[in-house]
Amino acid sequence: MIVGVPKEIKPNENRVGLIPGCVHEFVKNGHEVIVEKNAGVGSGICDDEYIKEGAKIVESAQEIFDNAEMVVKVKEPQAIEIEKLKKGQILYTYLHLAPDFEQTKGLIEKQVIAIAYETIEVDGKLPLLEPMSEVAGKMSSIMAAYYLAKPYGGKGVLSGGVTGVHSAKFVIIGGGTAGLNAAKVASGMGASVFVFDINIERLRYLEDVLPKNCQMIMSNKVNLENEIKDADAVIGTVLIPGAKAPHLITRDMLKLMKKGTVMVDVSIDQGGCFETSHPTTHHDPVFEVDGILHYCVANMPGAYARTSTFALNNATLPFGLLIANNGWKKAARISEPVKKGINIVNGKITCKPVANAHNMEYVPIDTIIK
C-alpha cells in the first residue's frame, strides 16, 4: 500500500502523522511511504530522517493526495484537503465529526474510508485519544494558571498561593484521562482541586491515586453550581466517544461565577462542554463572556508538538499497520477496534453518534464488511 503523510495545515498545528520510526515499520512491512517536504519540521524531524528510514519526500500535498492509498494525518482535513481526497481513499486521522457538519458532508461526498483515531476502542478505552488527553489535560491546568494572572484577564490568583494566603480553587469536570492529568498538574502546583465525575468507581480510583489536596465529588447540576461559585478555574474534560459533548456549564451558570474566572474547555474538539464555548487557536486562544475568560483551543497538544507527535505515533502505529497490511475491510473484520474506528464508508455514516448528531442515516459497518 502507498501511505502518504501530508504536512498539517490547521493553524498552529505542528504535529505530523508519522515519525521516522513508524515509517521504518511500514517500509519493513512492504509498504511505500511518501512524506510531504518539511512535514515533520514542526515536531523537530527533518526530511533526511524520513529518507533514512525509506520514505520518499515529495514537494506538495497534492502529490500525497494524488498517489496515496492511505493518508495518515493528525487533525481533521481542512476544506482544501477534503477537495483533494479521492473516492475509496483511506483517511486515518482525528476527525471529531459529531460537531462538524461541513466536514462530515465533505467526506460523505468524497466517498472516502474515514477512520477516526478517537473512536478506535479497546476494552472500553480509547487508546489513540488517551495520549493526547494526557497532554491536553496537563496543559489545561498550565493554561488556567497562566490566564489567572491579572494582565491576561484573570482574577490575579496564584495557583499555589503563598504562606498565609489561600491557593486557587480548580474545578475539573470529568475524571477520565484528561481530567486525571489536569488534576495531577493543578494539585502539583498547590491548588485546591475538586474533580467531578458520574462514575462512583472512577471517583474511588481517583481518590486513591491523587494527592490530599484533591477532592472527588459526584457530578450533578446542584453540586456543580455549588462548587463553581468560588472557583478560580473550571476545566471541562467530558467525553462521550464519537458524540457531541454535553453542555454541563450553561450561560446562566456563568452568573454564579466571579469575574476573571478562567474556563478551559478541553472537550472543544467534540463541540465543547460549556454552552458559551467556541473553538479558538493558539494564536488567539481566549475570549470573554459575561466577565468569564474562556480558553477553547481546538488542538491544544499541537503546542507541544514533539512530545505529542511521538506519543500519538506510539498509539496509532499498530492499527495503521493492521489497516495497511490487510486493507480496511479485512482489518475491520479481524479487529473490533478498527471496526469501531470507521466513521464513514463510501458515502455512508457507520458511526451511530455521528449520524445522530447530524440527523442522518446510520448504516452499521457490519452490513458493509460482511
Kinemage of the C-alpha trace (Angstrom):
@kinemage 1
@onewidth
@group {chain A} dominant
@subgroup {mainchain}
@vectorlist {calphas} color= white
{ca met a 1} P 0.000 0.000 0.000
{ca ile a 2} L 1.158 3.562 -0.649
{ca val a 3} L 0.948 5.509 2.623
{ca gly a 4} L 1.045 9.293 2.429
{ca val a 5} L 1.841 11.876 5.104
{ca pro a 6} L 0.929 15.486 4.273
{ca lys a 7} L 2.084 18.489 6.266
{ca glu a 8} L -0.628 19.645 8.680
{ca ile a 9} L -2.210 22.957 7.682
{ca lys a 10} L -4.577 23.687 10.584
{ca pro a 11} L -3.396 26.957 12.224
{ca asn a 12} L -0.546 26.416 14.690
{ca glu a 13} L -0.618 22.650 14.178
{ca asn a 14} L 2.943 21.315 14.310
{ca arg a 15} L 2.359 17.614 14.794
{ca val a 16} L 2.866 15.104 11.995
{ca gly a 17} L 1.103 11.844 11.124
{ca leu a 18} L 4.154 9.561 11.072
{ca ile a 19} L 7.560 9.732 12.728
{ca pro a 20} L 10.652 8.111 11.144
{ca gly a 21} L 10.430 5.075 13.433
{ca cys a 22} L 6.919 4.384 12.191
{ca val a 23} L 7.978 4.914 8.580
{ca his a 24} L 10.569 2.193 9.185
{ca glu a 25} L 7.852 -0.209 10.309
{ca phe a 26} L 5.627 0.472 7.292
{ca val a 27} L 8.536 0.026 4.886
{ca lys a 28} L 9.610 -3.158 6.672
{ca asn a 29} L 6.096 -4.498 6.076
{ca gly a 30} L 6.421 -3.882 2.338
{ca his a 31} L 4.613 -0.541 2.038
{ca glu a 32} L 5.730 2.605 0.248
{ca val a 33} L 5.696 5.789 2.316
{ca ile a 34} L 5.610 9.261 0.780
{ca val a 35} L 6.027 12.323 3.006
{ca glu a 36} L 5.429 15.928 2.071
{ca lys a 37} L 8.549 18.097 2.238
{ca asn a 38} L 9.074 19.604 5.707
{ca ala a 39} L 6.032 17.774 7.120
{ca gly a 40} L 7.920 16.944 10.315
{ca val a 41} L 9.768 20.207 10.869
{ca gly a 42} L 7.274 21.459 13.467
{ca ser a 43} L 7.976 18.344 15.530
{ca gly a 44} L 11.736 18.659 15.144
{ca ile a 45} L 12.001 15.989 12.420
{ca cys a 46} L 13.935 16.768 9.239
{ca asp a 47} L 13.363 15.196 5.816
{ca asp a 48} L 16.675 13.316 5.941
{ca glu a 49} L 15.424 11.327 8.932
{ca tyr a 50} L 12.464 10.114 6.868
{ca ile a 51} L 14.658 9.332 3.872
{ca lys a 52} L 16.993 7.294 6.090
{ca glu a 53} L 14.060 5.038 7.050
{ca gly a 54} L 12.948 4.508 3.454
{ca ala a 55} L 10.420 7.283 2.830
{ca lys a 56} L 10.231 9.311 -0.361
{ca ile a 57} L 9.931 13.072 0.049
{ca val a 58} L 7.516 14.831 -2.309
{ca glu a 59} L 7.168 18.558 -2.921
{ca ser a 60} L 3.457 19.104 -2.355
{ca ala a 61} L 0.378 17.889 -0.549
{ca gln a 62} L -1.258 17.395 -3.930
{ca glu a 63} L 1.226 14.617 -4.690
{ca ile a 64} L 0.293 12.922 -1.419
{ca phe a 65} L -3.449 13.013 -2.123
{ca asp a 66} L -2.978 12.034 -5.774
{ca asn a 67} L -0.915 8.936 -5.041
{ca ala a 68} L -1.539 7.639 -1.520
{ca glu a 69} L -3.976 4.800 -0.891
{ca met a 70} L -3.976 5.682 2.804
{ca val a 71} L -3.477 9.239 4.049
{ca val a 72} L -2.183 9.446 7.622
{ca lys a 73} L -2.748 12.767 9.365
{ca val a 74} L -3.176 14.225 12.826
{ca lys a 75} L -6.037 16.723 12.585
{ca glu a 76} L -9.287 16.594 10.652
{ca pro a 77} L -8.899 17.511 6.972
{ca gln a 78} L -9.382 21.182 6.235
{ca ala a 79} L -11.688 22.221 3.387
{ca ile a 80} L -8.827 22.475 0.886
{ca glu a 81} L -7.675 18.963 1.857
{ca ile a 82} L -11.153 17.491 1.530
{ca glu a 83} L -11.197 18.751 -2.047
{ca lys a 84} L -8.028 16.733 -2.741
{ca leu a 85} L -9.376 13.429 -1.395
{ca lys a 86} L -10.321 10.653 -3.835
{ca lys a 87} L -13.069 8.058 -3.809
{ca gly a 88} L -12.047 4.913 -1.929
{ca gln a 89} L -9.020 6.573 -0.304
{ca ile a 90} L -8.408 5.680 3.347
{ca leu a 91} L -8.154 8.669 5.677
{ca tyr a 92} L -6.636 7.764 9.047
{ca thr a 93} L -6.650 10.689 11.490
{ca tyr a 94} L -8.592 12.502 14.202
{ca leu a 95} L -11.952 13.506 12.738
{ca his a 96} L -14.326 14.712 15.511
{ca leu a 97} L -17.269 14.618 13.111
{ca ala a 98} L -20.185 14.986 15.536
{ca pro a 99} L -19.893 18.785 15.919
{ca asp a 100} L -18.698 19.360 12.330
{ca phe a 101} L -21.410 19.026 9.710
{ca glu a 102} L -19.392 20.553 6.865
{ca gln a 103} L -16.548 18.094 7.284
{ca thr a 104} L -18.986 15.192 7.584
{ca lys a 105} L -20.773 16.281 4.423
{ca gly a 106} L -17.473 16.694 2.580
{ca leu a 107} L -16.206 13.230 3.481
{ca ile a 108} L -19.550 11.695 2.503
{ca glu a 109} L -19.448 13.422 -0.873
{ca lys a 110} L -15.854 12.308 -1.482
{ca gln a 111} L -16.793 8.694 -0.658
{ca val a 112} L -13.632 8.022 1.308
{ca ile a 113} L -12.987 5.477 4.045
{ca ala a 114} L -12.741 7.759 7.087
{ca ile a 115} L -11.174 6.095 10.129
{ca ala a 116} L -11.151 8.217 13.287
{ca tyr a 117} L -8.470 7.850 15.927
{ca glu a 118} L -10.910 8.981 18.603
{ca thr a 119} L -13.423 6.149 18.129
{ca ile a 120} L -10.981 3.224 17.997
{ca glu a 121} L -11.841 1.420 21.209
{ca val a 122} L -10.129 -1.382 23.133
{ca asp a 123} L -11.781 -2.854 26.223
{ca gly a 124} L -13.794 0.293 26.805
{ca lys a 125} L -10.766 2.568 26.438
{ca leu a 126} L -9.750 4.933 23.620
{ca pro a 127} L -6.027 4.217 23.206
{ca leu a 128} L -5.463 6.662 20.352
{ca leu a 129} L -7.148 9.500 22.203
{ca glu a 130} L -5.559 8.862 25.588
{ca pro a 131} L -2.040 10.192 24.849
{ca met a 132} L -3.442 13.468 23.552
{ca ser a 133} L -5.833 13.611 26.504
{ca glu a 134} L -2.783 13.334 28.752
{ca val a 135} L -1.159 16.286 27.017
{ca ala a 136} L -4.331 18.398 26.882
{ca gly a 137} L -5.159 17.590 30.495
{ca lys a 138} L -1.756 18.684 31.744
{ca met a 139} L -1.846 21.743 29.500
{ca ser a 140} L -5.297 22.754 30.730
{ca ser a 141} L -4.093 23.406 34.262
{ca ile a 142} L -0.996 25.212 32.988
{ca met a 143} L -3.129 27.454 30.771
{ca ala a 144} L -5.640 28.081 33.550
{ca ala a 145} L -2.829 29.096 35.903
{ca tyr a 146} L -1.331 31.389 33.245
{ca tyr a 147} L -4.578 33.179 32.408
{ca leu a 148} L -5.476 33.637 36.077
{ca ala a 149} L -2.807 36.358 36.051
{ca lys a 150} L -4.400 39.808 36.090
{ca pro a 151} L -2.616 41.098 32.926
{ca tyr a 152} L -4.228 38.254 30.927
{ca gly a 153} L -7.779 38.794 32.165
{ca gly a 154} L -7.840 36.599 35.261
{ca lys a 155} L -8.512 37.301 38.920
{ca gly a 156} L -4.864 37.676 39.815
{ca val a 157} L -4.832 34.492 41.896
{ca leu a 158} L -1.645 32.399 42.064
{ca ser a 159} L -2.470 28.698 41.724
{ca gly a 160} L -0.460 27.527 44.715
{ca gly a 161} L -0.988 30.599 46.853
{ca val a 162} L 1.741 31.582 49.328
{ca thr a 163} L 2.180 31.333 53.078
{ca gly a 164} L -0.871 32.750 54.793
{ca val a 165} L -2.910 33.125 51.579
{ca his a 166} L -5.406 30.696 50.028
{ca ser a 167} L -4.355 28.735 46.948
{ca ala a 168} L -6.544 28.832 43.831
{ca lys a 169} L -9.582 26.591 43.554
{ca phe a 170} L -9.677 24.404 40.431
{ca val a 171} L -12.891 22.598 39.475
{ca ile a 172} L -12.307 19.768 36.979
{ca ile a 173} L -15.353 18.282 35.274
{ca gly a 174} L -14.675 14.723 34.128
{ca gly a 175} L -12.356 12.226 35.763
{ca gly a 176} L -11.068 10.449 32.674
{ca thr a 177} L -7.536 10.632 31.285
{ca ala a 178} L -7.632 14.385 30.656
{ca gly a 179} L -9.269 15.126 33.989
{ca leu a 180} L -6.817 12.967 35.899
{ca asn a 181} L -3.847 14.703 34.283
{ca ala a 182} L -5.359 18.140 34.830
{ca ala a 183} L -5.743 17.260 38.499
{ca lys a 184} L -2.162 15.999 38.731
{ca val a 185} L -0.746 19.282 37.456
{ca ala a 186} L -3.157 21.545 39.354
{ca ser a 187} L -2.526 19.712 42.625
{ca gly a 188} L 1.206 19.703 41.905
{ca met a 189} L 1.092 23.491 41.665
{ca gly a 190} L -0.547 23.546 45.090
{ca ala a 191} L -4.107 24.383 44.038
{ca ser a 192} L -7.178 23.108 45.844
{ca val a 193} L -8.701 20.692 43.327
{ca phe a 194} L -12.262 19.383 43.031
{ca val a 195} L -12.799 16.592 40.481
{ca phe a 196} L -16.306 15.755 39.251
{ca asp a 197} L -17.420 12.503 37.644
{ca ile a 198} L -20.634 10.485 37.357
{ca asn a 199} L -18.914 7.127 37.940
{ca ile a 200} L -18.507 6.316 41.624
{ca glu a 201} L -15.927 3.608 40.912
{ca arg a 202} L -13.846 6.091 38.918
{ca leu a 203} L -14.075 8.544 41.814
{ca arg a 204} L -12.833 5.842 44.203
{ca tyr a 205} L -9.884 5.185 41.904
{ca leu a 206} L -9.068 8.895 41.694
{ca glu a 207} L -9.293 9.126 45.475
{ca asp a 208} L -6.548 6.507 45.688
{ca val a 209} L -4.149 7.958 43.111
{ca leu a 210} L -4.482 11.724 43.594
{ca pro a 211} L -2.970 13.676 46.493
{ca lys a 212} L -4.836 15.000 49.526
{ca asn a 213} L -5.420 18.473 48.044
{ca cys a 214} L -7.845 16.826 45.580
{ca gln a 215} L -11.459 16.099 46.485
{ca met a 216} L -13.750 13.851 44.441
{ca ile a 217} L -17.373 14.907 44.009
{ca met a 218} L -20.296 13.195 42.287
{ca ser a 219} L -21.198 15.201 39.202
{ca asn a 220} L -24.680 16.682 39.067
{ca lys a 221} L -26.093 20.159 38.414
{ca val a 222} L -26.559 21.063 42.069
{ca asn a 223} L -23.033 20.052 43.084
{ca leu a 224} L -21.519 21.827 40.082
{ca glu a 225} L -23.381 25.034 40.804
{ca asn a 226} L -22.255 24.950 44.438
{ca glu a 227} L -18.579 24.500 43.594
{ca ile a 228} L -18.179 26.881 40.642
{ca lys a 229} L -19.422 29.856 42.718
{ca asp a 230} L -15.994 30.397 44.247
{ca ala a 231} L -13.864 28.548 41.684
{ca asp a 232} L -10.902 30.341 40.160
{ca ala a 233} L -10.556 27.891 37.267
{ca val a 234} L -13.047 25.461 35.733
{ca ile a 235} L -11.708 22.779 33.390
{ca gly a 236} L -14.097 20.718 31.264
{ca thr a 237} L -12.881 17.329 30.042
{ca val a 238} L -16.140 15.467 29.407
{ca leu a 239} L -16.178 12.936 26.560
{ca ile a 240} L -18.817 10.684 25.022
{ca pro a 241} L -16.957 8.630 22.367
{ca gly a 242} L -17.806 9.853 18.882
{ca ala a 243} L -20.662 12.054 20.096
{ca lys a 244} L -21.080 15.760 20.676
{ca ala a 245} L -20.096 16.784 24.203
{ca pro a 246} L -22.977 17.722 26.549
{ca his a 247} L -23.181 21.315 27.806
{ca leu a 248} L -22.597 20.913 31.534
{ca ile a 249} L -21.944 24.602 32.191
{ca thr a 250} L -24.706 26.781 30.731
{ca arg a 251} L -24.574 30.505 30.104
{ca asp a 252} L -26.894 31.092 33.053
{ca met a 253} L -24.392 29.308 35.294
{ca leu a 254} L -21.724 31.873 34.389
{ca lys a 255} L -23.689 34.363 36.505
{ca leu a 256} L -22.813 32.288 39.573
{ca met a 257} L -19.097 32.731 38.949
{ca lys a 258} L -16.845 35.661 39.805
{ca lys a 259} L -15.405 37.933 37.130
{ca gly a 260} L -11.984 36.794 35.979
{ca thr a 261} L -12.642 33.091 36.496
{ca val a 262} L -10.868 31.063 33.812
{ca met a 263} L -12.663 28.251 31.971
{ca val a 264} L -10.692 25.768 29.864
{ca asp a 265} L -12.755 23.585 27.524
{ca val a 266} L -10.690 20.502 26.694
{ca ser a 267} L -13.821 18.991 25.088
{ca ile a 268} L -13.938 21.661 22.381
{ca asp a 269} L -12.914 19.168 19.652
{ca gln a 270} L -16.236 17.434 20.273
{ca gly a 271} L -18.238 20.666 20.401
{ca gly a 272} L -17.320 21.748 23.921
{ca cys a 273} L -18.911 21.062 27.310
{ca phe a 274} L -19.564 24.742 28.069
{ca glu a 275} L -22.544 26.303 26.295
{ca thr a 276} L -20.583 29.505 25.666
{ca ser a 277} L -17.553 27.789 24.110
{ca his a 278} L -16.418 28.148 20.527
{ca pro a 279} L -13.139 26.931 19.009
{ca thr a 280} L -10.098 29.195 19.242
{ca thr a 281} L -6.473 28.903 18.101
{ca his a 282} L -3.083 29.107 19.772
{ca his a 283} L -2.653 32.462 18.045
{ca asp a 284} L -5.840 33.861 19.620
{ca pro a 285} L -6.702 31.431 22.425
{ca val a 286} L -9.115 33.233 24.751
{ca phe a 287} L -12.310 35.251 24.730
{ca glu a 288} L -14.597 36.652 27.397
{ca val a 289} L -18.282 36.011 28.019
{ca asp a 290} L -20.030 37.781 30.908
{ca gly a 291} L -16.676 38.520 32.524
{ca ile a 292} L -15.562 34.861 32.395
{ca leu a 293} L -12.416 34.076 30.410
{ca his a 294} L -12.727 31.085 28.025
{ca tyr a 295} L -9.753 29.116 26.672
{ca cys a 296} L -11.031 26.843 23.875
{ca val a 297} L -8.091 25.933 21.643
{ca ala a 298} L -9.179 23.054 19.414
{ca asn a 299} L -5.738 21.489 19.003
{ca met a 300} L -4.123 22.015 22.393
{ca pro a 301} L -1.462 19.263 22.041
{ca gly a 302} L -0.164 20.977 18.884
{ca ala a 303} L 1.568 23.482 21.159
{ca tyr a 304} L 3.885 20.756 22.454
{ca ala a 305} L 4.263 19.175 19.070
{ca arg a 306} L 7.302 16.951 19.541
{ca thr a 307} L 6.025 15.320 22.730
{ca ser a 308} L 2.547 14.969 21.248
{ca thr a 309} L 3.697 13.589 17.897
{ca phe a 310} L 5.792 10.823 19.414
{ca ala a 311} L 3.106 9.930 21.968
{ca leu a 312} L 0.444 9.823 19.250
{ca asn a 313} L 2.525 7.653 16.918
{ca asn a 314} L 3.164 5.157 19.701
{ca ala a 315} L -0.596 4.615 19.804
{ca thr a 316} L -1.562 4.862 16.124
{ca leu a 317} L 1.125 2.625 14.599
{ca pro a 318} L -0.304 -0.837 15.452
{ca phe a 319} L -3.721 -0.050 13.980
{ca gly a 320} L -2.237 1.785 10.997
{ca leu a 321} L -0.114 -1.248 10.160
{ca leu a 322} L -3.110 -3.542 10.576
{ca ile a 323} L -5.071 -1.465 8.055
{ca ala a 324} L -2.186 -1.221 5.586
{ca asn a 325} L -1.286 -4.911 5.833
{ca asn a 326} L -4.835 -6.197 5.385
{ca gly a 327} L -6.797 -3.444 3.670
{ca trp a 328} L -9.507 -1.579 5.582
{ca lys a 329} L -12.259 -4.136 5.028
{ca lys a 330} L -10.341 -7.192 6.229
{ca ala a 331} L -8.831 -5.154 9.071
{ca ala a 332} L -12.357 -4.299 10.219
{ca arg a 333} L -13.353 -7.956 10.060
{ca ile a 334} L -10.451 -9.158 12.178
{ca ser a 335} L -10.164 -6.177 14.532
{ca glu a 336} L -13.084 -4.861 16.561
{ca pro a 337} L -11.147 -1.692 17.465
{ca val a 338} L -10.542 -0.846 13.793
{ca lys a 339} L -14.194 -1.559 13.021
{ca lys a 340} L -15.258 0.923 15.696
{ca gly a 341} L -12.871 3.484 14.237
{ca ile a 342} L -14.575 3.544 10.837
{ca asn a 343} L -16.901 6.563 10.729
{ca ile a 344} L -17.688 6.898 7.013
{ca val a 345} L -17.515 4.380 4.164
{ca asn a 346} L -18.200 5.313 0.548
{ca gly a 347} L -20.763 7.971 1.399
{ca lys a 348} L -22.394 6.142 4.334
{ca ile a 349} L -22.090 7.072 8.022
{ca thr a 350} L -21.089 3.995 10.002
{ca cys a 351} L -20.686 5.658 13.408
{ca lys a 352} L -24.035 5.973 15.151
{ca pro a 353} L -23.218 9.004 17.359
{ca val a 354} L -22.126 10.938 14.251
{ca ala a 355} L -25.311 10.024 12.384
{ca asn a 356} L -27.403 11.011 15.395
{ca ala a 357} L -25.586 14.333 15.784
{ca his a 358} L -26.454 15.337 12.214
{ca asn a 359} L -29.836 13.596 11.997
{ca met a 360} L -28.540 11.499 9.094
{ca glu a 361} L -28.897 7.852 8.166
{ca tyr a 362} L -26.783 5.367 10.074
{ca val a 363} L -25.530 2.263 8.268
{ca pro a 364} L -23.990 -0.433 10.522
{ca ile a 365} L -20.452 -1.254 9.394
{ca asp a 366} L -21.207 -4.982 9.658
{ca thr a 367} L -23.594 -4.701 6.711
{ca ile a 368} L -20.749 -3.348 4.588
{ca ile a 369} L -17.830 -5.611 5.531
{ca lys a 370} L -19.649 -8.941 5.666
